[in-house]
Amino acid sequence: MTPLLSRLSSASVLLAAAVAFATVPPAPKLPPVTWAKDIAPIINQSCAECHHPGGPGPFPLLTYADARRRARQIAQVTGSRFMPPWLPEPGSGPFVHARRLPRSP
């Protein structure tokens, strides 16, 4: 390959890459996750029934401060599906008020 052809070939690859990157639309901005809108409804539905003062859960999960104090533990036990406790195996039938968290997409 001649030096001129090599430079033209390199230039065309760079130009094609620049055009490709220039036409990619930016990723849409997602709204920030908030306690009131996003987290509290999940905690209230899936945790607070047991995790309240006097309840069978070992600590309360009713406020942002409660959840923040236990954030790593919550992530670990929900990620491993240890919590919320739900003994029936997946697919064993529909249950009213099932306590299983949905799988992430």
C-alpha positions as CSV (number, residue, x, y, z in Angstrom):
1,M,0.0,0.0,0.0
2,T,1.4,3.4,-0.9
3,P,1.9,6.0,1.8
4,L,-0.8,8.2,0.3
5,L,-3.3,5.4,0.2
6,S,-2.4,4.4,3.7
7,R,-3.0,8.0,4.9
8,L,-6.3,8.2,3.0
9,S,-7.4,4.9,4.5
10,S,-6.5,6.0,8.0
11,A,-8.2,9.3,7.5
12,S,-11.4,7.7,6.2
13,V,-11.5,5.4,9.2
14,L,-11.1,8.3,11.6
15,L,-13.7,10.3,9.7
16,A,-16.2,7.4,9.8
17,A,-15.6,7.0,13.5
18,A,-16.1,10.7,14.1
19,V,-19.3,10.7,12.2
20,A,-20.6,7.6,14.1
21,F,-19.8,9.1,17.5
22,A,-21.2,12.5,16.5
23,T,-24.6,11.0,15.5
24,V,-25.1,8.9,18.7
25,P,-27.7,10.6,20.8
26,P,-26.8,11.3,24.4
27,A,-28.3,8.9,27.0
28,P,-31.5,10.3,28.5
29,K,-31.1,11.8,31.9
30,L,-33.0,9.8,34.6
31,P,-34.6,11.6,37.4
32,P,-32.8,11.2,40.7
33,V,-33.9,8.4,43.1
34,T,-35.7,9.9,46.2
35,W,-36.7,8.4,49.5
36,A,-40.3,9.6,49.3
37,K,-41.0,8.7,45.7
38,D,-38.9,5.6,45.1
39,I,-37.6,3.9,48.3
40,A,-40.3,4.5,51.0
41,P,-43.1,2.8,49.0
42,I,-41.0,-0.4,48.7
43,I,-39.9,-0.4,52.3
44,N,-43.5,0.3,53.5
45,Q,-44.9,-2.5,51.3
46,S,-42.2,-5.1,51.8
47,C,-40.5,-4.4,55.1
48,A,-42.5,-2.3,57.6
49,E,-45.0,-4.9,58.3
50,C,-42.4,-6.7,60.4
51,H,-39.8,-4.0,60.9
52,H,-41.6,-1.6,63.3
53,P,-41.3,-1.1,67.1
54,G,-42.6,-4.2,68.8
55,G,-42.7,-6.1,65.5
56,P,-40.9,-9.4,64.8
57,G,-38.2,-7.6,62.8
58,P,-35.1,-6.9,64.9
59,F,-35.0,-3.2,64.1
60,P,-37.5,-0.6,62.7
61,L,-37.5,0.4,59.0
62,L,-40.0,3.2,59.0
63,T,-37.9,6.3,58.3
64,Y,-35.1,7.4,56.0
65,A,-32.7,7.4,59.0
66,D,-33.7,3.8,59.8
67,A,-33.0,2.7,56.2
68,R,-29.9,4.7,55.8
69,R,-28.4,3.2,59.0
70,R,-29.0,-0.3,57.5
71,A,-28.5,0.4,53.8
72,R,-25.7,-2.1,53.2
73,Q,-27.4,-4.8,55.1
74,I,-30.7,-4.1,53.2
75,A,-28.9,-4.3,49.9
76,Q,-27.2,-7.6,50.9
77,V,-30.3,-9.4,52.2
78,T,-32.6,-8.3,49.4
79,G,-30.0,-9.0,46.7
80,S,-29.5,-12.5,48.0
81,R,-33.3,-12.9,48.3
82,F,-33.0,-13.7,52.0
83,M,-35.5,-10.8,52.7
84,P,-38.3,-10.4,52.6
85,P,-38.9,-13.9,53.9
86,W,-41.2,-15.9,51.6
87,L,-40.9,-19.7,51.7
88,P,-43.0,-20.9,48.7
89,E,-40.8,-21.7,45.7
90,P,-41.2,-19.4,42.6
91,G,-43.9,-20.9,40.3
92,S,-45.6,-22.8,43.1
93,G,-48.8,-20.9,42.5
94,P,-50.3,-17.5,42.7
95,F,-50.6,-16.2,46.3
96,V,-52.5,-13.2,47.5
97,H,-50.1,-10.7,49.2
98,A,-47.0,-12.6,48.1
99,R,-44.0,-11.1,49.9
100,R,-41.5,-11.9,47.1
101,L,-39.6,-8.9,45.5
102,P,-39.7,-8.7,41.7
103,R,-36.6,-9.7,39.8
104,S,-34.6,-6.8,38.3
105,P,-34.9,-6.5,34.5
